[in-house]
Amino acid sequence: MRGRTRMNAMRSGLVVVGALAFGYLTLQIGFKPFLLKAQQTLELEKEKELQQQQQQQQQPSFDFPDSSSPVRN
């Protein structure tokens, strides 16, 4: 009796794991076009941010001098 209960529990666990794996694969296949598009959009945004940061670093800054720096005449 005990062995049968244990076997049924293992079988139920295996069915649950299989169902989860099947559900995950179904979602991945079903939403693949949307996931790829979202991933590409995120990558483009990151590239734009990096380009903006590089452009800001390359441009010279025309800040006002510090009040502690000596004044040249």
Residue frames as a rotation matrix with the C-alpha (Angstrom) as fourth column:
MET 1
0.569 0.822 0.000 0.00
0.822 -0.569 0.000 0.00
0.000 0.000 -1.000 0.00
ARG 2
0.503 -0.446 -0.740 2.79
0.154 -0.796 0.585 2.37
-0.850 -0.408 -0.332 0.92
GLY 3
-0.575 -0.770 0.277 4.72
0.360 0.066 0.930 1.63
-0.734 0.635 0.239 -2.25
ARG 4
-0.172 0.616 0.769 1.65
0.979 0.022 0.201 2.26
0.107 0.787 -0.607 -4.36
THR 5
0.789 0.455 -0.412 1.03
0.537 -0.837 0.104 5.64
-0.298 -0.303 -0.905 -2.70
ARG 6
0.075 -0.863 -0.500 4.63
0.042 -0.498 0.866 6.64
-0.996 -0.086 -0.001 -3.25
MET 7
-0.653 -0.297 0.696 4.46
0.643 0.267 0.718 5.58
-0.399 0.917 0.016 -6.90
ASN 8
0.303 0.846 0.439 1.27
0.943 -0.332 -0.011 7.60
0.137 0.417 -0.898 -7.44
ALA 9
0.720 -0.098 -0.687 2.88
0.240 -0.894 0.379 10.66
-0.651 -0.438 -0.620 -5.85
MET 10
-0.377 -0.923 -0.072 5.93
0.146 -0.136 0.980 10.35
-0.914 0.359 0.186 -8.09
ARG 11
-0.448 0.296 0.843 3.73
0.891 0.220 0.397 9.93
-0.069 0.930 -0.362 -11.14
SER 12
0.670 0.738 -0.078 1.70
0.738 -0.674 -0.037 13.01
-0.080 -0.033 -0.996 -10.19
GLY 13
0.375 -0.630 -0.681 4.89
0.059 -0.716 0.695 15.01
-0.925 -0.301 -0.232 -9.70
LEU 14
-0.646 -0.629 0.432 6.17
0.418 0.182 0.890 13.93
-0.639 0.756 0.145 -13.09
VAL 15
0.001 0.744 0.668 2.88
0.994 -0.072 0.078 14.93
0.106 0.665 -0.740 -14.73
VAL 16
0.799 0.278 -0.533 3.05
0.413 -0.898 0.150 18.37
-0.437 -0.340 -0.833 -13.10
VAL 17
-0.092 -0.918 -0.385 6.65
0.001 -0.387 0.922 18.92
-0.996 0.085 0.036 -14.22
GLY 18
-0.639 -0.098 0.763 5.74
0.702 0.331 0.631 17.80
-0.314 0.939 -0.142 -17.75
ALA 19
0.409 0.869 0.278 2.74
0.912 -0.400 -0.088 20.12
0.035 0.289 -0.957 -17.85
LEU 20
0.626 -0.250 -0.738 4.86
0.137 -0.897 0.420 23.06
-0.767 -0.364 -0.528 -16.70
ALA 21
-0.500 -0.865 0.052 7.48
0.146 -0.025 0.989 22.34
-0.854 0.502 0.139 -19.34
PHE 22
-0.397 0.437 0.807 4.84
0.917 0.229 0.327 22.02
-0.041 0.870 -0.492 -22.04
GLY 23
0.691 0.687 -0.224 3.19
0.693 -0.718 -0.062 25.27
-0.204 -0.113 -0.973 -20.94
TYR 24
0.233 -0.706 -0.668 6.51
0.012 -0.685 0.728 27.11
-0.972 -0.178 -0.151 -20.96
LEU 25
-0.730 -0.533 0.428 7.35
0.382 0.202 0.902 25.88
-0.567 0.822 0.056 -24.46
THR 26
0.020 0.832 0.554 3.87
1.000 -0.025 0.002 26.78
0.016 0.554 -0.833 -25.69
LEU 27
0.768 0.242 -0.592 4.24
0.362 -0.928 0.090 30.33
-0.528 -0.284 -0.801 -24.41
GLN 28
-0.170 -0.924 -0.342 7.72
-0.019 -0.344 0.939 30.67
-0.985 0.166 0.041 -25.91
ILE 29
-0.728 -0.073 0.681 6.57
0.630 0.318 0.708 29.48
-0.269 0.945 -0.186 -29.32
GLY 30
0.218 0.945 0.244 3.29
0.976 -0.211 -0.053 31.40
0.001 0.250 -0.968 -29.24
PHE 31
0.903 0.146 -0.404 4.76
0.233 -0.956 0.175 34.72
-0.361 -0.252 -0.898 -28.18
LYS 32
0.075 -0.975 0.211 8.12
0.838 0.177 0.517 34.42
-0.541 0.138 0.830 -29.95
PRO 33
-0.040 -0.121 0.992 7.47
0.814 -0.580 -0.038 37.22
0.580 0.806 0.122 -32.49
PHE 34
0.802 0.413 0.431 6.38
0.100 -0.805 0.585 39.59
0.589 -0.426 -0.687 -29.73
LEU 35
0.800 -0.558 -0.219 9.31
0.323 0.094 0.942 38.65
-0.505 -0.825 0.255 -27.50
LEU 36
-0.060 -0.848 0.527 11.81
0.982 0.045 0.184 39.17
-0.180 0.528 0.830 -30.33
LYS 37
0.202 0.210 0.957 10.33
0.543 -0.837 0.069 42.55
0.815 0.506 -0.283 -31.18
ALA 38
0.981 0.169 0.100 10.46
0.004 -0.523 0.852 43.65
0.196 -0.835 -0.513 -27.53
GLN 39
0.500 -0.863 -0.074 14.06
0.614 0.293 0.733 42.46
-0.611 -0.412 0.677 -27.23
GLN 40
-0.141 -0.533 0.834 15.08
0.956 -0.291 -0.025 44.35
0.256 0.794 0.551 -30.37
THR 41
0.579 0.427 0.695 13.40
0.257 -0.904 0.341 47.50
0.774 -0.019 -0.633 -29.09
LEU 42
0.954 -0.254 -0.160 15.28
0.122 -0.159 0.980 47.28
-0.274 -0.954 -0.120 -25.80
GLU 43
0.147 -0.956 0.254 18.58
0.867 0.248 0.432 46.76
-0.476 0.157 0.865 -27.60
LEU 44
0.029 -0.080 0.996 17.96
0.766 -0.639 -0.074 49.79
0.642 0.765 0.042 -29.83
GLU 45
0.883 0.337 0.326 17.18
0.048 -0.756 0.652 51.95
0.466 -0.561 -0.684 -26.80
LYS 46
0.702 -0.689 -0.179 20.41
0.391 0.163 0.906 50.85
-0.595 -0.706 0.384 -25.12
GLU 47
-0.085 -0.749 0.657 22.41
0.993 -0.013 0.114 51.63
-0.077 0.662 0.745 -28.27
LYS 48
0.359 0.293 0.886 20.84
0.462 -0.881 0.104 55.10
0.811 0.372 -0.452 -28.51
GLU 49
1.000 0.005 -0.026 21.66
0.026 -0.422 0.906 55.81
-0.007 -0.907 -0.422 -24.86
LEU 50
0.352 -0.935 0.049 25.28
0.684 0.292 0.669 54.73
-0.639 -0.202 0.742 -25.39
GLN 51
-0.090 -0.352 0.932 25.59
0.925 -0.377 -0.053 56.93
0.370 0.857 0.359 -28.47
GLN 52
0.699 0.410 0.585 24.17
0.183 -0.894 0.408 59.92
0.691 -0.179 -0.700 -26.60
GLN 53
0.889 -0.419 -0.183 26.59
0.173 -0.063 0.983 59.37
-0.424 -0.906 0.016 -23.73
GLN 54
0.040 -0.919 0.393 29.54
0.911 0.195 0.363 59.13
-0.410 0.344 0.845 -26.13
GLN 55
0.110 0.061 0.992 28.48
0.703 -0.710 -0.034 62.32
0.703 0.701 -0.121 -27.91
GLN 56
0.938 0.264 0.223 28.16
0.026 -0.698 0.715 64.16
0.345 -0.665 -0.662 -24.60
GLN 57
0.620 -0.774 -0.127 31.63
0.422 0.193 0.886 63.03
-0.661 -0.603 0.446 -23.57
GLN 58
-0.105 -0.687 0.719 33.14
0.991 -0.012 0.132 64.15
-0.082 0.727 0.682 -26.88
GLN 59
0.464 0.324 0.825 31.61
0.466 -0.881 0.084 67.62
0.753 0.346 -0.559 -26.80
PRO 60
-0.688 -0.721 -0.081 33.70
0.473 -0.361 -0.803 70.15
0.550 -0.592 0.590 -24.88
SER 61
0.270 0.788 -0.553 31.97
0.957 -0.153 0.248 71.64
0.110 -0.596 -0.795 -21.90
PHE 62
-0.403 -0.305 0.863 31.65
0.320 -0.930 -0.179 75.41
0.858 0.204 0.472 -21.66
ASP 63
0.450 0.541 -0.711 30.95
0.836 0.023 0.548 75.68
0.313 -0.841 -0.442 -17.96
PHE 64
0.750 -0.182 0.635 31.59
-0.300 -0.950 0.082 78.77
0.589 -0.252 -0.768 -15.95
PRO 65
-0.276 -0.914 -0.297 34.91
0.022 0.303 -0.953 78.70
0.961 -0.270 -0.063 -14.09
ASP 66
0.245 0.292 -0.925 34.91
0.876 0.342 0.340 77.92
0.416 -0.893 -0.172 -10.41
SER 67
0.892 0.115 0.436 34.94
-0.050 -0.936 0.349 80.82
0.448 -0.333 -0.829 -8.00
SER 68
0.762 -0.648 0.022 38.10
0.092 0.142 0.986 79.39
-0.641 -0.749 0.168 -6.43
SER 69
0.246 -0.704 0.667 40.08
0.961 0.268 -0.072 79.56
-0.128 0.658 0.742 -9.69
PRO 70
-0.379 -0.466 -0.800 42.18
0.398 -0.862 0.314 82.68
-0.836 -0.199 0.512 -10.31
VAL 71
0.756 0.655 -0.009 40.78
0.343 -0.407 -0.847 85.29
-0.558 0.637 -0.532 -12.68
ARG 72
-0.295 -0.858 0.421 42.90
0.858 -0.044 0.512 86.06
-0.420 0.512 0.749 -15.74
ASN 73
0.559 0.429 -0.710 43.08
0.115 -0.888 -0.445 89.59
-0.821 0.167 -0.546 -17.15
